[in-house]
């Protein structure tokens, strides 16, 4: 009995450590022709990538392989899975990112 309990706890510990490996990174490419704002960060025209770990509460803005900003976000349920990734804006302010084939989106 004691052996089975130790075996169970060992397996549980390994699974708990491995859980971040299963987290999927979602990303979308962003090409700006005009300045835009995401969170409190002003983005100049250029190419960016927006990345977020599934279930995380912050999104990383990446330019030329370097993280230039980390923006707080929260997850929202979408009515349907988008066929392609979409970035919603309001007056040059990025307000939401929807990821291709995913029922959840990140909102700022």
Phi, psi and omega in degrees: 000315181294322179298317180295322178295315178296320178296316178298315180295324178295315179296318179298319179296317179297317178296321179295322179288324183279349184305316179300336178296326181283343180295132183261136175272127177258140179214157177214138177277145182226125177243114182259133174259342176232164176297149178212162180240137172229120187062235178257009185259128176271124179255132177273162178306142180151187181259133182225165170229133177257123184234142176211139174282140179305123179086353180285164181248022175210146182247140179258136174258121185244134175226125180053041176081000181244138176285120181256345178200151173236124187242130176295143178213168172223156185269140176235151176274131177266159179287331178207163179283126178290146180283341175215159180293143182225145177238119180266139179230160175215109181055053179063021175245122178285123186247336185201147174234127176247135185257138181309126175073014182241136183281353178247149176231159178261132181239146183243000000 
